[in-house]
Amino acid sequence: MQEKVPMRFHLNAAGPTDDFKLGRMFEVAEKAATESVYNMGGFGRNTPMSEWRTDPEVREAYASSEYLSRNCALLK
């Protein structure tokens, strides 16, 4: 099962309590999702800011498309 967990979660899963660890994992997941919506190169890529999605309507459309294509509705 561990091989299915992204490395960035393992690196940030340290802390004094389980609630703290879950909070850190949520923070990392939220940052990755936000950056992938803004950054056309994807999370962690060194894409110049000039190539980022700056139009709010374009970002909304991209985020909606990703939400649907990745079955995120199943998480609710």
C-alpha positions in Angstrom: 0.0 0.0 0.0 2.8 2.4 0.7 4.0 2.4 -2.9 0.7 4.1 -3.8 1.2 7.1 -1.5 3.0 10.1 -3.1 6.5 10.8 -1.6 5.5 14.4 -0.7 3.0 12.9 1.8 5.6 10.7 3.4 8.0 13.7 3.8 5.3 15.8 5.5 3.6 13.1 7.6 5.6 13.8 10.8 4.2 15.4 13.9 3.2 15.0 17.5 -0.4 13.8 16.9 -2.4 12.1 14.2 -4.6 15.2 13.8 -1.5 17.3 13.2 -0.3 14.8 10.6 -3.6 14.8 8.8 -3.6 18.6 8.8 -0.1 18.6 7.2 -1.2 16.1 4.5 -4.3 18.3 3.8 -2.0 21.3 3.4 0.3 19.5 1.0 -2.7 18.2 -1.1 -4.3 21.6 -1.2 -1.1 23.3 -2.3 -0.5 20.6 -5.0 -4.1 21.0 -6.3 -3.9 24.8 -6.3 -0.6 24.9 -8.0 -1.7 22.4 -10.7 -4.7 24.7 -11.5 -2.5 27.8 -11.9 0.7 26.2 -13.3 0.2 24.8 -16.8 3.4 22.7 -16.2 1.9 20.9 -13.2 2.8 20.7 -9.5 6.5 21.3 -8.7 7.5 22.3 -12.3 9.5 25.4 -12.9 7.2 27.0 -15.4 7.7 30.7 -15.9 4.9 32.8 -14.3 4.2 34.2 -17.8 2.9 30.7 -18.8 0.6 30.3 -15.8 -3.2 30.3 -16.1 -4.1 33.9 -15.1 -7.7 34.1 -16.3 -10.1 33.1 -13.5 -12.5 31.6 -16.0 -9.8 29.4 -17.6 -8.7 28.3 -14.1 -12.3 27.4 -13.2 -12.8 25.5 -16.4 -9.6 23.6 -15.9 -10.3 22.8 -12.3 -13.8 21.6 -13.1 -12.5 19.4 -15.9 -9.9 17.9 -13.6 -12.5 17.3 -10.9 -14.7 15.4 -13.2 -12.0 13.4 -15.0 -10.4 12.3 -11.8 -13.6 11.1 -10.1 -13.2 13.6 -7.2 -17.0 13.4 -6.6 -16.4 10.0 -5.1 -14.5 11.6 -2.2 -17.6 13.3 -0.9 
